Amino acid sequence: MSTTWRNILMAVLLVLLTAGVTTTYNHYRGTGLSRVPEAQPGRLETARYDLPERPGHDAGGPVVRPVAANAARPEGEVPDDNPLAQSPPFVADKLLLYPTITKGMRTPFDLWRYYGRGRSSFGSPILPMRFDQWVEFHRKQKPKLMRDVREYMAGRFDFSGQAMPGAYMSGGKPIMQGPVARLPKGFATFEELAALSPAEIRERDLFPYKPLAHPLQSTAHMLFPESWLKAHPEHRRIDVDLDFPDTYLPEFPPPLYLTTHLELGDVSGGREITLENYYEIFDGLLSPEQMEGLKELLRPSPTTWFNHTDHRITAAPSSGVACFDCHVNGHTNGAIELGPDSRPNMGRLRVDTPTMRGNYNLMQLSSKRSIRSMDHFAEVEEYFDGDPGMQQSIGPRAVKREVTNRMGDFNSIIDYPPAPKLNPLMRLIPELATEQELRGEQLFHGKAQCAKCHSGPAFVDDYMHDLRVERFYAGRPEGPIKTFPLRGIKDSPPYLHDGRCPTLDDVVEFFDLVLELDLSAQEKDDLVAYLLCL
């Protein structure tokens, strides 16, 4: 078939496929970009590009076929042959099929409303346009996107920057006062909201702790806070910025504590540990094997979107990222990612970078995949979004098992920060604790039911739990997620896997609602005071 007839046939198919679509992106034509394609938050969109000829590729064909994802039935209706049709009513109704969106295009902020499957489990290392067009596309899209991101987050949270009096992280950064999640209109207190049943909260759309999505989920991947980018401008993205202010994130750089040298306290001395200084800091403190593991945790390698190829979201090529670029000094800088455990891309959960402190005491790692050892965790290709095929184009990490074992060996000596008010059995020492902290401990082990999932030396049960939070809002179930340790929790905001609880006060409000605990305002304050001691 000639190229001309093939293009005519594709054009006819394109017309047929677009029948019934009511909303489309404006076309991206050449480098003109008369209007940047954008998806409005919370609305079903169908995305497509019209592109000029790209050298070395077929000309004229659409990158994304504009399929009418949900136009064939009323909004929220689930087909009878869909498994969700057999689910409980609070799961099946009011869900939308994922919109058809390709790399770089805006995605809804309320992705919890969507469900479905993607066209393929596998990604491509090829951009939908030339790299110069890609840069120009994001130059035009990013300002409006970030204005909408800030407006959306301001509608959900009051990031006032108010600090708790006398409360600090282990390195001295002030801890933010909460709760900062905004109450629905007509409610003066969280206690008023908690007096309603889950069904009523859901029916009236009152739940203040709905999931958070990546602000640009079509590319997603690592999104670093401003504190990191000031020190590492090579990781500044051309397409999107993090949606949390630095005041609500962990301190940078955080202290590093080692189980093998508790007498030294923070062995980093207030410095970010890098390839350039790690030998100076640790020579004489680590074994040769641990030193090798630390070096590999600091070594950058190519990743999806951060690399030396055109398939990237940084202005200039780079060496990629290292483990300690997110897990700074064995802790966390608050960078976000998408969990690599599911498809399609828009169905993956936003995840905050967890701390590596105390991993020696955990039997289960990762939020959804239940990885059972630090050595295995070091091998997992998270850098490639769970897509090993991307390695062929971007470049493999090429780390042998003996090397990942050594990475795990260093991981296994990273300790929690000091907790001087706790005794060896992880109970408060009465002579050192306040009356409020002691009341909080009693609530933790009693009425608040925290200890049912948070027990032992790390305050974690090493199980996965399904809180079934979709009882409180019309959204896709998120399923079981790993319980995270509470030891040293004051150093690790924001909270829950996706950061929807920016402060410890928000955590207590969230669980009071979800577990229907009926806590008073005073009891909540007591619990927060206790959590600060851990």
Buried (B, 14 or more C-beta within 10 A) or exposed (E): EEEEEEBEEBEEEBEEBBEEBEBBBEBBEEEEBEEBBBBEBEEBBBBBBBBBEBEEEEEEBBBBBBBBBBBEEEEEBBEEEBEBEEBEEBBBEBBBBBBBBBBBBBBBBBBBBBBBEBEEEEBBBBBBBBEEBBBBBBBBBBEEBBEBBBEBBEEBBBBEEBBBEEBBBBBEBBBBBBBBBEBEEEBEEBBEBBEBEBEEBBEEEBBBBBBBBBBBBBBBBBBBBBBBBEBBEBBBBBBBBBBBBBBBBBBBBBBBBBEEBEEEBBBBEEBBBBEEBBEEBBEEEBBEEBBBBBBBBBBBBBBBBBBBBBBBBBBEBBBBBBBBBBBBBBBBBBBBBBBBBBBBBBBBBBBBBBBBBBBBBBEBBBBBBBBBBBBBBBBBBBBBBBBEEBBEBBBBBEBEEEBBBBBBBBBBBBBBBBBEBBEEEBEBEEEEBBEBBBBBBBBBBEBBBBBEBBBBBBBBBBEBEEBBBBBBBBBBBBBBBBBBBBBBBBBBBBBBBBBBBBBBBBBBBBBBBBBEBEBEEEBBBBBBBBBBBB
